[in-house]
Amino acid sequence: MRNTSQRRESILQTLARQGSVQVTDLVDQLAVSAVTIRTDLSALESQGLVTRSHGGAVLVRTPPPEQSIRQKDALHHEEKERIGAFAASLVEPGDNIVIDSGTTTISLARHLRDAQDVTVATNGLNIAWELAESPGVDLILTGGLLRKQSLSFQGSQAEACLQVYNFDKLFLGVDGLDMQFGVTTHNEAEASLNRKMVERAKRIIVLTDASKFGRVSLHRIAQLDCIHTVITDAGISAEYRDGLQKLGIELLIAN
């Protein structure tokens, strides 16, 4: 049996092949009720991925396919290193911070190895490993179910862990940042945990290379009005530079 996320990804794959779908066909294909399919299509429409039509839907955007963490790490490596170093400069002694899993945020972790009097909470197994021997960093690992695709912990245990803390800063990695649909990621459980991180932090800092602008992945983390700062590289377009600044978001370019 498919869960909600898997079912919606399957619908998008069908849309990518065909351009349009009918509710009746999806009912047969996925063995669920018409009510469930209509709910799925409405959810995808709210994310700007499809447009509802009579008896079905038409594809508007195709979310980029998810890559493994090794594949992601090889992409835009120099830009990610500069973004991570810049982000590390914002961490001050005495800070309590939460670092999301990801290949840009792991660059931040590498630049925090010599930090002093900093508490770091993370759901990233690789990020915890980077900081495990740092004497000046107190490390909190959320626990939960390990998602091997991203080396991130997720689920109710991870969310419950975060619930008891308050953080000065959240350093959030994303799979997409769109002016209309906000910041998004591929996995439903990771998006849920990210939303909990947003709730528990005073300052929300998004780390993303410029290739992520204009992308919409399946699961929304937050609208842009929740974001305080975006750190990116010089490849950001004028459209996104102006758009973020008009929203009052602090834009930092890691040159």
N, C-alpha and C positions, 0 to 999 in steps of 0.2 A: 504494500500500500504506500502511495506517495504522500509525503506531507505537503503542506500548503506551498512552501517554497519550491519544492521539486515540481509540483504540479504547474505552478505559474511559469517556471523556467521551461517546462515542456510546451506550454502554450506559446511562449515566445519563440521557441525553436520551430514550432509548426508555422507560426506567422512569418518567420524569417524565410522559410522555404516557399510558402504559398502567397504571402502578402495579405491574406485575409483568412478568417475562420468563421465557421457557423457554430452556434451553441449546440445544436443537435449532433454535429459531428464530434465535437469535443466531449459530449456526454458519452458517446460510444467509445471514443478513443481512451478516455481516462476513467471510465466506469464510476462516475459520480453524478450527482443530480444536476439538473439544469439550474437550480438555485445556486448551487456551489459554483458552477461555471460563470454565471452572471456576476456573482460576488468577485470572483477572480478577475474578470474583465473590467469590472468597475475599479478594482484596486490598481490594475495596470494602467487604466485611463487616468486615474488620479496622479500617477507618477509620470504622465506624459509619454508613455510608451506606446499606447494604442488609442484609437478613436472608436467609440462604439458605433455600430451600424445596425440596421434592422436585422435582428436575428443573429448578430455576431459582432465582429470587430475587424478593424484594419490596422496594420502596423504603421506606427509613426516613427519610432526609434528602436534600434536593436541595441541592447546593452552589450558592451564588450564582453567577450568570454573571460572567465576567471583563469588566471595563470597560477602555477605553483609558486611558492615563495622563492625557490631557486631561479625560476624564470624571471620573476619580478626583480630580483636582486641584480640581475645582469642588465636591466634596462635603466638608462639615465643615471648610471652609477655616480658620475662626477657631480651631477646636479644634486643628487640625494646627499652626498657627503657634505657639500657646501650648506645645504639646508639644515642638516643635522648639527653641524658646527655652529651655525647661526643660532639655532634653537637652544643649544647648550649655553650660549652666552646669556640667555634670559633666565637661567636657573641660578638662584642666589642661595648662599648658606642659610640654613633654617627652613628652606622650602619643603613642603610636602606636595609631591607631584604624582600624577598618574600618567603612564606612557602606554598608549595603545600598541597592539602588535602591528607589525608591518616592516617593510624594507626601507622606508625613509626614517621611521622612528628608531630602527636599530642603529642607524647612523648617529642619531642623538645619543643613544645609550653608549656607543663607543667613545663619544666625546665627553661623557660624564664619568669615566672611570676614575679620574683624579678629583672629582667633586668632594667637597667637605660639608658635613652636617646636612645632608639631604636625605629625605625619605622618598623612596620610589616604590609605587605600586604598579604592577603590570599584569596583563593577561598573556603576555608574550613569553613563551618558553625560551626563545633565543635571546630576547632582551634580558631576561633574568640571568641567563648564562653569562652574558657580557658583563654584568654588574656583580656577579656572585663573589668575586674576590676583591671588590673595591672597598677599602677599609672605611672610607668616609661616607658610604652609602648604606643606609638601612633599607633592606629589600623586603617587599611584601609581594608574594605571588598569589594571585586570586584562587588558584585551584579550579576545579571543574572538569568538564570533559574536554580532552585535547583534540582539536581539529587539526589533523596532520597536514592538510593542504596549506594551512597558514601558520602552523605551529602556535596556535592561539588557544587558550582555554576559554570555554563558554558555558552557558547554561545557568540553572538556578543557583548552584553553589557559587559560581563566579559573581553573579549579581548580588547574592546575599553578603558576600565578603565586602563588596564596595559600599554597601548600604550603611555600614557603621563608621565610615570615614568621611572627613571633609578635606578637600585638597585645594591648594592655592592655585595650581595650574594643571590643565589637561593638555597633553600633546597628542593630537588625534591624527591618525593616518586614514586616508579615504581612497576609494576607488574611483570616485567621480565627484566633481563640483560643478554645479549648474546654477545659473543665476535664478532660474525659476523654481527648480526642484531641490535646491540645497545640496547637502553633502550626502553621498550614498555609498553603499558597499554591496558586495555580492551575496553575502550570507545573512539569513534572517536572524539567527541566534547572535551573531557578532554585532549586527545592527542594534539588537535589543540591549546587549551589554554596553555598547557605545553610548546609547541613550542614558543608561544608568551613570556612566562616567560623566556625561554632560551635566546631569542633575547634581552630582557631588562636587563639582569644581567651580571655583570662583571665576577663573579666566580660561576660556576655551581657545586653544591655539591649534590651527590646522596646519599640518606639514604636508605639502604636495608639490611635486614637480609640475611644470606647466602643461604636460601632456594630459593631465586629468581634467583640465578645464573644459567645460562643455559636454562632459560625459555624464550619463545617467545610468547607474547600476540599479539592480532590482529593488533594493531595500534602502529606504531613506533613514538616515541617522537623525538629521535635524535640518530645519530651515536655516537660511543664512543669518537671520536676525538673532540666532543664538550664538553666533561666532564673534569673538572679539578680535582675533588676529589671524592672518594667513601669512605663512612663510613659504615663498616659492622662489623660482629662478627667473632669470632675465627673459626667458622665452614667453612669459605671460603676454597675451595680446592686449592692445590698447582698450578693446571692448571690456575685457575682464578687469583690467587695471582701473578703468573709470567706474565700472559698475560696482566693484567692491568698495571703492572709496566713497561713492555716493551713498552706500548703505551705512557708512560710518565705521567700516571694518578697517582696522589697522593693517596695512599691507607692507610687508618687509621682504625685500629682494636680497637673496643670498648670492652676492657676486663673488 
